[in-house]
């Protein structure tokens, strides 16, 4: 049963794939002073600019924002170093 569900899920993902629009790719290239990524409705990274590539260079998982945040060790290290002390 699980194999059938997995197969259908993968088919839905593949059949819903839309190539990156050229206009969006060009727009992304114009962000030269800030990291920028384009993601789809489920968090898949569709494209990124050079600064975003540098920002996420330590990440081994770079295909999905949720996977990056929750599964990649680089995210845990980055979050640990950026914690802000709260007054409570």
C-alpha positions, 0 to 999 in steps of 0.5 A, spaced: 500 500 500 505 504 501 509 503 495 502 505 491 501 511 495 509 513 494 508 512 486 502 516 486 505 522 490 512 521 485 507 521 479 504 528 482 510 531 483 513 530 476 507 531 472 506 538 476 513 540 474 513 547 471 520 549 467 522 556 470 520 562 466 525 566 463 522 572 466 523 570 473 530 567 471 532 574 469 529 577 475 533 573 479 539 575 476 538 582 477 538 581 485 546 582 485 546 585 492 542 580 496 541 573 496 535 570 493 531 564 491 525 562 488 521 556 491 515 553 489 508 552 493 511 546 497 518 549 498 522 546 492 528 551 490 527 552 483 533 557 482 538 561 486 542 567 485 550 567 486 549 570 493 544 565 495 549 559 493 554 562 497 550 563 503 547 556 503 554 553 501 555 549 507 548 546 506 548 539 503 541 539 502 539 544 497 533 542 493 527 544 498 527 549 504 523 545 509 528 539 508 534 544 508 532 547 515 530 541 519 534 536 516 541 539 514 546 539 519 549 546 517 542 549 519 542 547 526 549 550 526 547 556 523 541 557 528 545 555 534 550 561 533 544 566 531 540 565 537 538 571 541 537 572 548 530 573 550 529 577 556 524 572 559 
